[in-house]
Amino acid sequence: MKFMYRKLACLVAAGALSTTAMAETPIIGLITKTNTNPFFVKMKEGAQEKAQELDVELRTFAGRYDGDNETQVQAIENLIASGAKGILITPSDPAGIVPTIQRAREAGLLVIALDTPLSPASAADMTFATDNFKAGEMIGQWAKAKMGDKAKDAKIALLDLNTSEISVDVARDQGFLKGFGIDIKDPQDIGDETDPRIVGNDVTQGSEEGGRRAMENLMQKDPEVNLVYTINEPAAAGAYEALKSFGMEDDVLIVSVDGGCPGVRNVRDGVIGATSMQFPLRMAAEGVEAIATFALSGTKPAATDGLDFYDTGVTLITDSPADGVQSVDSKVGLNMCWG
């Protein structure tokens, strides 16, 4: 899908659209979970750059902490009252925010969820996000290719996010298993697999300390672990430190998802074998462009072919390429990373 804001702007100037539309500067709201997480910082940067390029007004808001639904509700109400044309939101509470989202849509605003779908996803006009299942699948395919014949006897530790099994967590975990060639049973459930290669699952809360603790737990269960999947790169860094304390850092392959700059540096330094990079700057920039187009023409964004959301892309980063798995190296990755 390509958004044609500039072409539409030319039509406005030529009189193809009303003079009222030409005189208005569309207001677009960006509401993130926090303003400190590097992922959301990069998202804000992408939105600001695109808003300046398109000459639209961007108003930004953020929760005081991850999970702060109240502040996000207030931000939406503020944007409705201001006559905004649309909202981009990374919802802290994907279900709890839905009634307020509905009021915004009833008021004529286009609502795009960024990164995290609403619950249900159809509560937004569209979701712009990473294909998290594909991100997991890519690192699974890479790990299987790198292990070669040893893949059939792998000992796999799965370091997930938390016990809530949110959609991003499930998709990455299940994608990895599919990519590695493991029967994933129910694709909406973590931990129901029966493949004997799986040592077990533990949760990390997405943190380095959580990754260390989860890795230690699974090492106690089976000290012959030789492949570690992690929900994100901080968890991967923690898992590496735990392995290092056992003197096993050179014997275990770690794969992850995110593409933050610290994670890409860990690929370069051999801590992480491969990671799938997502693109928060692109996610927000394309969201701003979509709302700008909607403001001028009423055209709403469409989902990527074969998906129920708009896919903002994912790229495998590794310095040890595998046959049949497309990737770029950490040098290229460092020019694209965030955080």
Beta strands, then each sheet from edge to edge (+ up, - down):
strand 1: 27-32
strand 2: 57-62
strand 3: 86-89
strand 4: 110-114
strand 5: 126-129
strand 6: 156-160
strand 7: 198-203
strand 8: 227-230
strand 9: 253-258
strand 10: 274-277
strand 11: 310-311
strand 12: 315-318
sheet 1: 2+ 1+ 3+ 4+ 5+ 11+
sheet 2: 7+ 6+ 8+ 9+ 10+ 12-
end
